[in-house]
Amino acid sequence: MTSRTTARLATILSASAAALLFTLTGCAGGSGAGDDSSRIVIGADDGNEAHWTVLKQKLADEGIDLEVRTINDGVQLNQGVQDGELDVNLFQHLIYLSQFNVENNGTLVPVGATAVYPLALYSEQYTDVKDLPEGATVAIPNNPTNLARGLLNLQTAGLLTLKDGGTALSTPADIETTKVTLLPVDTNQTVTALKDGSAQAAIVNNTQAQKGGLGDELIIFKEDLNNPQLAPYINAFVTRDDKKDDPRWEKLVAAYHSPEVEEAVTELNQGNLQFKTEWTGAQLQDELTSLEDALKAQKG
């Protein structure tokens, strides 16, 4: 083979390799999210529930194809949006989002509110919070977000007091007085602690209560979901800061709050929620900034 032939063959092979690489790269990019105004790729931890089917149809009527990807890990759901694999996600409240951003240098922002879900106090032994005996053991989620909220609930229920009234970042170190003994456990173990007798009462989120078969008749204290202090716990659609003004989000939020979708979401949660249609994206973003600033200050 002559040197000219060899050089020509090398050129052809190089061009073929480049074409193949371009093709593979194009295919890989096509599987992710983008700025296509007729398509939204959303991440959720409950993508198989009925309300997503209703939401897909509502958006189809608006000319938007909604693809729902179910991911059961919160960090992955947020990282997927941060990296551009997802356009937006729906699974978290503002305080969780603030912690992700601060801990991971994230640039995620809320663009539309959905609802607030209760974090109630359950008991199988007592029917009123006033009946809990002195020193009764109360199981409480040990993750920072729900731990602080649980402490605030117990304070409102008259079972303990927190330094300066407490905040969404309170910890057991902020307890000044208490009538009960706290048992911090994994969120998934709050129902177990109640049922196996480890605790006489338990702070349980709505999802775990449903999974554990706890009915509303076992609730001995419930938050007022209209309380403005619950703003950190508003759930929201979340995207990247550089995409917050995308017009798709207005259509997404409006479709979510249509009567048909809200009815399906309400049925799923057995009525235990309060929709937050009055919150704008800008208001949610202001609340997020305040939470992030407080978290950074706490970390020093």
C-alpha positions in Angstrom: 0.0 0.0 0.0 1.5 3.4 -1.0 1.9 6.2 1.5 -0.7 8.3 -0.5 -3.2 5.4 -0.3 -2.5 5.1 3.4 -3.0 8.7 4.0 -6.2 8.7 2.1 -7.5 5.7 4.0 -6.6 7.4 7.3 -8.6 10.5 6.3 -11.7 8.4 5.4 -11.5 6.5 8.7 -11.1 9.8 10.6 -14.1 11.3 8.9 -16.1 8.2 9.5 -15.2 8.1 13.2 -16.1 11.8 13.5 -19.5 11.1 11.9 -20.1 8.2 14.2 -19.2 10.3 17.2 -21.6 13.1 16.1 -24.4 10.5 15.6 -23.9 9.0 19.1 -23.7 12.4 20.7 -26.9 13.5 18.9 -28.7 10.4 20.1 -27.5 10.9 23.7 -28.6 14.5 23.7 -32.0 13.6 22.3 -32.8 11.5 25.4 -32.5 14.4 27.8 -34.5 17.6 28.3 -34.3 20.8 26.4 -36.0 24.1 25.5 -38.6 22.6 23.0 -41.7 24.6 23.7 -43.9 21.6 22.7 -42.3 19.2 25.3 -41.6 19.0 29.0 -39.6 16.3 30.7 -40.5 16.3 34.4 -39.0 14.2 37.2 -41.2 12.9 40.1 -41.1 10.3 42.8 -44.7 9.2 42.1 -44.9 9.2 38.3 -47.2 6.2 38.1 -50.1 7.9 40.0 -53.4 8.7 38.2 -53.1 12.5 38.3 -50.1 12.4 36.0 -52.2 10.8 33.3 -54.8 13.6 33.7 -52.1 16.3 33.7 -50.6 14.8 30.5 -53.9 15.1 28.7 -54.5 18.6 29.9 -51.1 19.7 28.6 -51.7 17.8 25.3 -54.7 20.0 24.8 -52.3 22.9 25.1 -50.0 21.4 22.5 -47.4 20.2 25.0 -46.1 16.6 25.3 -45.4 15.8 29.0 -42.9 13.1 29.7 -42.9 11.9 33.4 -39.8 10.2 34.7 -40.1 8.4 38.0 -36.9 8.8 40.2 -37.1 7.7 43.8 -34.1 9.7 45.1 -34.5 13.4 45.9 -30.9 14.3 45.2 -31.0 12.6 41.8 -34.3 14.4 41.0 -32.6 17.8 41.7 -29.3 16.9 40.0 -31.2 15.8 36.9 -32.7 19.3 36.6 -29.3 20.9 37.5 -27.6 18.9 34.7 -30.3 19.4 32.1 -31.5 15.8 31.9 -34.9 17.0 33.3 -36.6 20.3 32.5 -38.4 20.5 35.9 -39.3 18.3 38.9 -42.1 18.1 41.4 -41.5 16.3 44.7 -40.1 18.7 47.3 -41.0 21.7 49.5 -38.9 24.9 49.7 -36.9 24.0 52.8 -35.7 20.8 51.1 -34.8 22.7 48.0 -32.9 25.3 50.0 -30.8 22.6 51.6 -30.0 21.0 48.3 -28.9 24.3 46.8 -26.7 25.3 49.8 -25.1 21.9 50.1 -24.5 21.3 46.4 -24.0 24.9 45.0 -27.3 24.4 43.2 -29.1 27.0 41.1 -32.6 25.6 41.3 -35.6 27.8 41.8 -39.4 27.2 42.3 -41.6 28.4 39.5 -45.1 27.4 40.7 -46.7 26.2 43.9 -48.7 23.0 44.3 -49.8 22.3 47.9 -48.9 21.9 51.5 -49.2 18.4 53.0 -49.7 17.8 56.7 -47.2 16.4 59.2 -49.5 15.2 61.9 -49.2 13.6 65.4 -50.7 10.1 65.5 -51.4 7.8 68.4 -53.1 4.4 68.8 -53.3 4.7 72.6 -54.6 8.2 73.1 -57.4 10.2 71.4 -56.3 13.7 72.4 -52.9 15.3 72.7 -53.8 16.5 76.2 -54.1 12.9 77.3 -50.4 12.1 76.6 -48.8 11.4 80.0 -45.7 13.3 81.2 -42.6 11.7 79.7 -44.5 9.9 76.9 -42.2 8.8 74.1 -42.9 10.6 70.7 -41.3 9.3 67.6 -40.2 12.1 65.2 -38.5 12.0 61.8 -34.7 12.5 62.2 -34.0 14.1 58.8 -33.4 17.9 59.4 -36.4 19.1 57.4 -39.1 17.1 59.1 -37.3 17.2 62.4 -37.6 21.0 62.7 -41.2 20.9 61.4 -42.1 18.2 63.9 -40.6 20.2 66.8 -42.7 23.2 65.7 -45.8 21.0 65.7 -45.1 19.7 69.1 -44.6 23.2 70.4 -47.9 24.3 68.9 -49.5 21.3 70.5 -48.2 22.4 73.9 -45.8 19.6 74.4 -42.5 21.6 74.3 -41.1 25.0 73.9 -38.3 26.1 71.5 -35.7 28.9 71.9 -37.1 32.1 70.4 -40.2 30.3 69.2 -38.3 28.0 66.8 -37.8 28.2 63.1 -37.7 25.8 60.1 -34.1 25.1 61.0 -34.7 24.2 64.7 -33.0 21.2 66.3 -33.5 19.3 69.6 -30.7 21.6 71.0 -33.2 24.4 70.8 -35.7 22.7 73.1 -36.1 24.8 76.4 -38.8 22.8 78.1 -40.6 19.5 77.2 -43.3 17.3 78.5 -42.4 14.3 76.3 -39.4 12.2 75.4 -38.4 12.4 71.8 -37.4 9.3 69.8 -35.8 10.5 66.5 -36.0 7.8 63.8 -35.8 7.4 60.1 -38.9 8.8 58.4 -39.8 5.3 57.2 -39.7 4.0 60.8 -42.1 6.5 62.4 -45.2 4.3 61.8 -43.2 1.2 62.9 -42.3 2.9 66.2 -45.9 3.6 66.8 -47.1 0.1 66.0 -44.4 -1.8 67.9 -45.0 0.2 71.1 -41.6 2.0 71.0 -43.6 5.3 71.0 -46.9 6.3 72.4 -47.3 8.9 69.6 -45.5 9.7 66.4 -45.0 12.6 64.0 -45.8 11.0 60.6 -45.9 12.6 57.2 -48.9 12.1 54.9 -47.2 9.6 52.6 -45.9 7.3 55.4 -49.3 7.5 57.2 -51.0 6.2 54.0 -48.4 3.5 53.5 -48.7 2.4 57.1 -52.5 2.4 57.2 -52.9 5.2 59.7 -56.3 6.7 59.3 -57.3 10.3 60.2 -59.1 8.9 63.3 -55.6 8.3 64.9 -54.6 12.0 64.5 -54.4 13.7 67.9 -52.8 17.0 66.6 -52.9 18.4 63.1 -51.4 21.6 61.7 -53.4 24.5 60.3 -52.3 24.3 56.7 -53.3 27.9 56.2 -50.7 29.0 58.8 -48.3 31.4 57.0 -45.5 29.8 59.1 -45.8 26.8 56.9 -44.5 28.7 53.8 -41.2 26.7 53.9 -43.2 23.5 53.4 -45.0 24.6 50.2 -44.3 22.0 47.5 -43.3 23.4 44.1 -42.4 22.9 40.5 -38.6 23.4 40.4 -36.3 24.3 37.5 -32.9 25.8 36.9 -32.6 29.6 37.5 -31.6 30.3 33.9 -34.9 28.7 32.8 -37.3 30.3 35.4 -38.9 32.6 32.8 -39.8 29.8 30.4 -43.4 30.2 29.3 -44.0 26.5 29.6 -44.2 26.7 33.4 -47.2 28.9 33.3 -49.1 26.3 31.3 -47.8 23.5 33.5 -48.9 25.2 36.7 -52.3 26.2 35.3 -52.9 22.6 34.1 -51.9 21.2 37.5 -54.5 23.4 39.3 -57.3 22.5 36.9 -60.3 21.0 38.6 -59.6 17.5 37.1 -56.0 17.3 38.2 -56.6 18.8 41.7 -59.5 16.3 42.1 -57.1 13.4 41.3 -54.4 14.7 43.7 -57.0 15.2 46.4 -58.2 11.7 46.0 -54.7 10.3 46.2 -54.0 12.1 49.4 -57.4 11.4 51.0 -58.1 15.1 51.2 -55.1 15.8 53.4 -53.6 18.8 51.7 -54.1 22.5 51.0 -53.5 23.8 47.5 -51.5 27.0 47.3 -52.7 28.7 44.1 -52.1 32.2 45.5 -48.3 31.9 45.5 -46.5 33.3 42.5 -43.1 32.1 41.3 -41.5 35.4 42.4 -42.9 35.0 45.9 -41.7 31.4 46.1 -38.2 32.5 45.0 -38.1 35.2 47.7 -39.0 32.6 50.3 -36.3 30.3 49.0 -33.7 33.0 49.2 -34.6 33.8 52.8 -34.3 30.1 53.7 -31.0 29.7 52.0 -29.6 32.8 53.7 -30.8 31.5 57.1 -29.2 28.1 56.4 -25.9 29.6 55.3 -25.9 31.7 58.5 -26.6 28.7 60.6 -23.7 26.8 59.0 -21.4 29.8 59.6 
